[in-house]
């Protein structure tokens, strides 16, 4: 049986008008939680839970 692999790539652009000390990418954790829960409920496997490229 063929295996389907899906890659999700999201460019992280600078956030305007961000309050000091605020993390602009809190939605990333929500996405990782969603994929983790999906993997618990079905035969989906998360191969990489996120990486940072360079000093972004």
N, C-alpha and C positions, 0 to 999 in steps of 0.2 A: 504494500500500500504506500503511495507517495506521501511524503511529509511536507506540510506547508509551513514555511517560515515567513514571519511578518516582521519587518523592521519599522520602528517608529522613530522618526527624527524630527526634533522640534528646535528651530533656531531660537536662541535666547538673546533677545534684543534688549537694549537698555530701557529701563522703566523711567518715565518722566514723573515728576511730582511725587517721588517716593519719600515718605517720612524717614528721618534719620533713624538708623538701627533696624528698619523693617527689612524683611527678607522678601525679595520680589518674586520668588519662584516657589511659593508654598504649594501651588497646584501640582508640583512634581511628586510630592509625597502622596497626594491623593491618587494620582495615576498609578504609582507603584503599589499602593494598597489595593486598588481595584484589580490590577493584574494578579497580585498575590491571591486575593480572594477567588478570582476566576480560576486560577490554577488549583486551588483547594477543592473547587466544585466540579471540575471537569478534567479532561486529559491535556490541558494547556500547560506548557512549561515556560517559565521566564528564564531565559539564558543569561541576561545581564540586567541588573536592576538600576542601571544608570552609571554614566561615567562623565567625568569632566575632561574637557580637552583644553590643554594649556592653562592659562591664568584667566579664564573667563569668569 
